[in-house]
Each structure stands twice: as structure tokens, then as C-alpha cells.
């Protein structure tokens, strides 16, 4: 019975991680409300999920706000650009859909083009903030890297899109509304197993053990 209340008990470890995911998801949702902070929040969320939840390095809120501050400028620019782009594409898709009835050929052609562009933007958005959380790049380099990785690893891209769809299905169609409060961290955690597999292909080989290099290369574990 004593082992059950031991803080090293796997059950307590799991519950602790679930609580961390819940708290950081709520913080993420609140920080995203001003819109301009969506990019930095997405970057920090992925960073803390991988470093703290998976690798058990540091503390949730300390690492979250560390990444939030460090990447704020670039992430905010990208977040605003993405938001504007999605709004424009929304109007474009609505316009193309409206043309499918009177002029099916023109409407269908435009719809196909806009759907293709929307897919590319959605695919890139899955990668761009995690890339920023890991690599030091300019905004232009981040956009290029996100497009390249999303197309180069299209099978993983499709799987990660399915994760988002399943989360939306659970909330909207199954009406499991409490899931909203832990969904951001859960999605980031599930997708991180695919993203980390991809990122390791583009990261330099470890320079050696931390005792020799003085670096904690937790992301290579």
C-alpha cells in the first residue's frame, strides 16, 4: 500500500503529466485569445510538450514562457500571416463554391486550385511552429522549411492532419466538450512522435555526452 502513495509510482507520474498537459492547454487557449499571440503560443506549446512532458526536463510554465519570449517576434509575424492567409482562402473557397452552380467548369477549376493551396497552407502550418521551437531560422527560411518538410514527409503530414480531425470530431460530433481543455497539449504530444522522427533527420549528430560537451542535447534522445 505504501508503494501506491510513492511519488515515483508510474501512476503518479502519469497523473502528473496529465495535469501538466491540462494546465498548459488552458494557458495556451487563454494566451491565443489576442490572436497576435497565437504563433508564439503554438511554438511554446510544442517546445514544452516535447522538453518537459516527454523528456522530463525543466518545469512546464517556466519552459513555456521561456520559449514564448524567445520566439515571440518571428512566431507573431508568422501567426499573423497565417491568420490573414486562412481568412483570404476562406473567402476564395466561398467565392469558388458560389460559381459551381452557374458555371460548373470555372467554379470547379477555381475550387480545385483553392483547395490545393489551402491544403499546402494547412500542411505547412503543422510544421512551421514546431520547426521554430527547435531551429534558429529567419521567417523566410521557416516558411521554406515548413513547405519542404510537409511535402517531403507527406505520409506523416496526412497522419497529423487526421489527428486534428479526430480531435475536432470528438469535440464537435461526440460533444465531448471537456476535451477542449486538454486537446492542444494532447494533439501536440501525439504529433510530436512523428515530428521528432522527422526533425532528427535534419539535426546535427550529437557532439558527445553532456559531461564532456556541457550541452544538454535532450532533443536528440
C-alpha positions in Angstrom: 0.0 0.0 0.0 2.9 2.3 0.8 4.2 1.9 -2.8 0.9 3.2 -4.1 1.5 6.6 -2.5 5.1 6.7 -3.6 5.7 9.8 -5.8 7.9 7.6 -8.1 4.9 5.3 -8.7 4.1 5.2 -12.5 0.5 6.1 -11.8 1.5 9.3 -10.1 3.9 10.1 -12.9 1.1 9.7 -15.5 -1.3 11.8 -13.4 1.3 14.5 -13.1 1.9 14.6 -16.8 -1.9 14.8 -17.5 -2.2 17.7 -15.0 0.7 19.5 -16.7 -1.0 19.0 -20.1 -4.3 20.3 -18.7 -2.7 23.4 -17.2 -0.6 24.2 -20.2 -3.5 23.7 -22.6 -5.7 26.1 -20.6 -2.8 28.6 -20.6 -2.4 28.1 -24.3 -6.1 28.8 -25.0 -6.1 32.0 -22.9 -2.9 33.3 -24.5 -4.3 32.7 -28.0 -7.3 35.0 -27.4 -5.5 38.2 -28.5 -4.9 36.5 -31.9 -1.4 38.1 -32.4 -0.1 35.7 -29.7 -1.3 32.5 -31.5 2.1 32.0 -33.2 4.3 32.3 -30.1 1.8 30.2 -28.1 1.9 27.4 -30.7 5.7 27.5 -30.7 5.9 27.4 -26.9 3.3 24.7 -26.6 5.2 22.3 -28.8 8.5 23.2 -27.1 7.2 22.4 -23.6 5.3 19.3 -24.6 8.5 17.7 -26.0 11.0 19.0 -23.5 9.0 18.8 -20.3 6.2 16.3 -20.9 8.2 13.8 -23.0 11.8 14.4 -22.0 11.1 15.5 -18.4 13.4 18.5 -18.5 12.5 21.6 -16.5 9.2 22.9 -15.4 6.1 23.4 -17.6 5.3 27.1 -17.2 9.0 28.2 -16.9 9.9 26.5 -20.2 6.6 27.6 -21.9 7.2 31.3 -21.2 10.9 31.0 -21.9 10.1 29.8 -25.5 7.2 32.3 -25.7 9.6 35.2 -25.1 12.5 33.9 -27.1 10.5 33.3 -30.3 7.8 36.0 -29.9 8.8 38.3 -32.8 9.2 35.6 -35.5 6.3 33.5 -34.3 3.9 36.5 -34.1 4.8 37.6 -37.6 4.2 34.0 -38.9 1.0 33.7 -36.9 -0.5 36.9 -38.3 0.5 36.0 -41.8 -1.1 32.5 -41.4 -4.3 34.0 -40.0 -4.6 36.5 -42.8 -3.9 33.8 -45.4 -6.6 31.5 -43.9 -9.1 34.3 -43.9 -8.4 35.1 -47.6 -8.6 31.4 -48.5 -11.9 31.1 -46.7 -13.3 33.9 -48.9 -11.8 32.4 -52.0 -13.3 29.0 -51.3 -16.7 30.6 -50.7 -16.4 32.5 -53.9 -15.4 29.4 -55.9 -18.2 27.4 -54.3 -20.7 30.1 -55.4 -19.5 29.7 -59.0 -20.0 26.0 -59.2 -23.8 26.3 -59.7 -24.0 28.9 -62.6 -20.7 27.9 -64.2 -19.6 24.5 -63.1 -16.4 24.4 -65.2 -15.0 27.7 -63.9 -16.2 27.1 -60.4 -14.8 23.6 -60.2 -11.4 24.7 -61.6 -11.1 27.5 -59.1 -12.3 25.3 -56.3 -9.7 22.7 -57.1 -6.9 25.4 -57.2 -8.0 27.0 -53.8 -8.4 23.6 -52.2 -4.8 22.7 -53.3 -3.5 26.0 -51.9 -5.4 25.5 -48.6 -4.0 22.0 -48.2 -0.5 23.3 -48.7 -1.0 26.1 -46.1 -2.6 23.7 -43.6 0.2 21.2 -44.1 2.9 23.9 -43.6 1.1 25.3 -40.5 1.5 21.9 -38.8 5.3 22.1 -39.2 6.2 25.8 -39.0 5.9 26.5 -35.3 7.5 23.2 -34.1 10.4 24.0 -36.5 10.7 27.4 -34.9 10.8 25.9 -31.5 13.8 23.7 -32.5 15.8 25.5 -35.2 17.2 29.1 -35.4 15.9 30.4 -38.8 14.6 33.6 -40.3 10.9 33.9 -41.2 11.6 33.2 -44.9 13.7 30.1 -44.0 11.0 28.8 -41.7 8.3 29.1 -44.4 10.5 27.3 -46.9 11.5 24.5 -44.4 7.8 24.0 -43.4 6.7 23.7 -47.0 9.6 21.3 -47.8 9.1 19.1 -44.8 5.3 18.9 -45.2 5.6 17.7 -48.8 8.8 15.6 -48.3 7.1 13.7 -45.5 3.6 13.8 -46.8 2.6 10.5 -45.2 3.3 11.9 -41.7 1.6 15.2 -42.7 -1.6 13.3 -43.6 -1.4 11.3 -40.3 -1.0 14.5 -38.3 -4.0 16.1 -40.1 -6.0 13.1 -39.2 -5.1 13.7 -35.5 -6.6 17.2 -35.8 -9.7 15.8 -37.5 -10.2 13.2 -34.8 -9.8 15.8 -32.0 -12.4 18.1 -33.8 -14.7 15.0 -34.2 -14.5 14.2 -30.5 -15.4 17.8 -29.5 -18.0 18.7 -32.2 -19.7 15.5 -33.2 -19.3 13.4 -30.0 -19.8 16.6 -28.0 -17.1 15.7 -25.6 -16.5 19.4 -24.7 -14.2 18.8 -21.7 -11.6 17.5 -24.1 -11.2 21.1 -25.3 -9.2 21.9 -22.2 -6.5 19.3 -22.8 -6.8 19.0 -26.6 -3.9 21.4 -27.5 -1.3 19.6 -25.5 -2.7 16.2 -26.5 -2.5 17.0 -30.2 1.0 18.4 -29.8 2.1 15.3 -27.9 0.7 12.8 -30.4 2.1 14.7 -33.4 5.5 15.2 -31.7 6.3 11.5 -32.1 6.1 12.0 -35.9 7.7 15.4 -35.9 10.6 14.4 -33.7 11.3 11.5 -36.0 11.4 13.9 -38.9 13.5 16.6 -37.2 16.2 14.1 -36.2 16.9 13.7 -40.0 17.8 17.4 -40.1 19.7 17.9 -36.9 23.5 17.5 -36.4 24.9 14.4 -34.8 25.5 14.6 -31.1 28.9 16.0 -30.1 29.1 13.7 -27.2 27.8 13.1 -23.7 26.8 16.2 -21.6 29.6 15.6 -19.2 32.1 16.3 -22.0 30.3 18.9 -24.1 28.5 20.8 -21.4 25.3 20.7 -23.6 22.0 19.0 -22.7 21.0 17.7 -26.1 17.6 16.4 -24.8 16.1 16.8 -28.3 18.4 14.0 -29.6 17.2 11.4 -27.1 
